[in-house]
Amino acid sequence: MTKPAAPEEIHAFPVNASQAAALDNYVRGRCGYVESYIAKDKDLAAIKKKWEMVF
C-alpha cells in the first residue's frame, strides 16, 4: 500500500520539472466553490518567466 500524499504535495502548481509552487486555497462553505492562488510572490515570478501568457 502506498502512503497518502501530504497536503503540501497535493496543493501545488508545477513550475518546472523540479519546482512546484504552493497554493492558497479558498472554499465557499455554502456551495463548495474553490479558488486557488499562488502563495509566494517568488513562485509567481518564476511562473511568469517560464509560462507563455494566454489571453
N, C-alpha and C positions, 0 to 999 in steps of 0.2 A: 504494500500500500504506500502511496506517495504522501508526502507531507503537504498539507494545505499551504497555499501561498500566503505570505504575510500581507497585511493590509497595505503597507507601503509598496509592495510589488504589484498589487492589483491596481492601485490608483496612481498610475504613472503614464506619461506620454513618451513614446520613443523619440529621442532627438537624433540619435545615430546608433550604430551597431553596439556601441559601448556605453551609451549615456541615456538615461531616462529622466524626465522632469516630473517631479512630484506634482500632484494636482490637489487643489482645494475643491471639495465637492459640497454642493448645497442641495438639499432636498425639501420640496414643499410637502408639509405633513398632510394636507388635505387631499392632494391629487397625485402625489408621487413624482411630480416633475423634477428633473435633475439638471443642474448646471455644473460644469467643471471649468476651473480656471487654473492656469499655470501658477504655481505657488511662489516661485522665486524669479525676480527680475533677470538674473543672470541666465537662467534656463530659457526664458522667453527671448532674450537677446540671441542665444545660440540657435534657437529655432528660426528666428527671423533671418539669420545668416545662412542657414542650411536649406531651408524650405523655400520654394518659389511661392510668391504671394498670388492668391487666386481671388478674383473679384466676382 
